[in-house]
Amino acid sequence: VLCSTVLAIGQKSTINFNSTGLRLAEGGSSVQLYADSHDWPGVLRVVDDLAEDFGRVTGTRGTVSLLGNGTSPSLNASTTFNVTGKTGFGNSGPGRYDSKGGVIIAGTIGNSSIIDRLVKEGKLDISEVEGNWEAYVSTVVENPIQGVSRAVVIAGE
């Protein structure tokens, strides 16, 4: 699976199945997914589901790392576990930057310290989605978090 920019009404495609864009995963490699442990339970659930979906396609499940204040899952992550019946996310925890696959960072504007920091640093422009219900922006960001040179960042309202 490859990534170049975005797919939403009026935006360019993010996912490509040719040799252009940012390589997220291929057979034998896993995508790395990052979210803030304090984000909405639904967001955390989707991130974990996406890791499983990558595994269905590539044969190697994606890794999920929850970042934020501390390394232990927050109430929101615990709520997600209660809903799904899981006891934790696959490979959760910071510092998993050594996979061969690409990186996806997902979160909610105003509820994810990762997303909010990228906006504050000018690395993520949310002007087109700010204040819109169920809107999102998706783009490739350079050096979004320590140890990651490029990532697809998906931020929703």
Residue pairs with C-beta under 8 A, 6 or more apart in sequence:
1 15
1 17
1 23
1 24
1 25
1 26
1 31
1 54
1 57
1 58
2 15
2 16
2 17
2 18
2 19
2 20
2 21
2 22
2 23
2 24
3 14
3 15
3 16
3 21
3 22
3 23
3 24
3 102
3 140
3 152
4 12
4 13
4 14
4 16
4 20
4 21
4 22
4 140
5 11
5 12
5 13
5 14
5 138
5 139
5 140
6 12
6 13
6 14
6 137
6 138
6 139
7 13
7 14
7 15
7 138
8 136
8 137
8 138
11 138
14 138
14 152
22 102
22 140
22 150
22 152
23 101
23 102
24 31
24 54
24 101
24 102
24 103
24 104
24 152
25 31
25 54
25 57
25 58
25 60
25 62
25 101
25 102
26 58
26 101
27 58
27 59
27 60
28 58
28 59
28 60
28 100
29 58
29 60
29 99
29 100
29 101
30 51
30 54
30 55
30 58
30 60
30 61
30 62
30 63
30 99
30 100
30 101
31 51
31 54
31 62
31 63
31 99
31 101
31 102
31 103
31 104
32 62
32 63
32 65
32 96
32 97
32 99
32 101
32 102
32 103
32 104
32 148
33 47
33 50
33 51
33 62
33 63
33 64
33 65
33 103
33 104
33 105
33 106
34 64
34 65
34 66
34 67
34 103
34 104
34 105
34 106
34 114
34 145
34 148
34 151
35 43
35 44
35 47
35 64
35 65
35 66
35 67
35 105
35 106
35 107
35 112
35 114
36 66
36 67
36 68
36 107
36 111
36 112
36 113
36 114
36 115
37 44
37 66
37 67
37 68
37 69
37 70
37 72
37 73
37 74
37 76
37 77
38 68
38 69
38 74
38 76
38 111
38 112
38 113
39 76
39 107
39 108
39 111
39 112
40 76
40 108
40 111
41 76
41 77
41 79
41 80
41 83
43 106
43 107
43 108
43 111
43 112
43 156
44 66
44 76
44 77
44 80
44 89
45 80
45 83
45 84
46 106
47 64
47 89
47 106
48 64
48 80
48 84
48 86
48 89
48 90
50 62
50 104
50 106
51 61
51 62
51 63
51 64
51 89
51 90
52 61
52 62
52 90
54 60
54 61
54 62
54 101
55 61
55 62
60 101
61 90
62 90
62 101
63 90
63 91
63 96
63 99
64 89
64 90
64 91
64 92
65 91
65 92
65 93
65 94
65 95
65 96
66 73
66 77
66 89
66 92
66 93
67 94
67 113
67 114
67 145
68 74
68 113
68 114
69 113
71 93
71 94
73 81
73 88
73 89
73 92
77 89
80 86
81 87
81 88
95 147
97 147
97 148
102 150
102 151
102 152
103 144
103 148
103 150
103 151
103 152
104 151
104 152
104 153
104 154
105 114
105 115
105 118
105 141
105 144
105 145
105 151
105 152
105 153
105 154
106 153
106 154
106 155
107 114
107 115
107 154
107 155
107 156
108 115
108 155
108 156
108 157
109 115
109 116
109 119
109 126
109 129
109 130
109 155
109 156
109 157
110 116
112 155
114 144
114 145
115 124
115 153
115 155
118 124
118 141
118 144
118 153
118 155
119 125
119 126
119 155
123 141
123 142
123 143
123 144
124 137
124 139
124 141
124 153
124 155
125 137
125 139
126 137
126 155
128 135
128 137
129 135
129 136
129 137
129 155
129 156
129 157
130 157
131 157
132 157
133 157
134 156
134 157
135 156
135 157
136 154
136 155
136 156
136 157
137 154
137 155
137 156
138 152
138 153
138 154
138 155
139 152
139 153
140 150
140 151
140 152
140 153
141 150
141 151
141 152
141 153
142 149
142 150
143 149
143 150
144 150
144 151
144 153
145 151
